[in-house]
């Protein structure tokens, strides 16, 4: 079970590394923030190199399977259809209805 903890910490290091890289490239960050992000980035890269590659045994597959199952449990919301011709038709129909009502009442 200790291997899963190592895999989790490596994933956490990679997430932190991505966040630091984003911070270092941020145009709104101050010079000291960029410098701090660069030094932390170098430390994390060093820790990742020291951790080495995953073991490649059954624990890696179990970890990935667990992550996949966790994603499956999340409800899938249907994607909104933007840019579909029915959106334009609906807007046009509403505009015509408003205009027709105005014409009838006036």
ABEGO torsion letter per residue (X at the ends): XAAAAAAAAAAAAAAAAAAAAAAAABAABBAAAAAAAAAAAAAAAAAAAAAEBBAGBAAAAAAAAAAAAAAAABBBBBBBBBGBAAAAAAAAAAAAAAAAAAAAAX
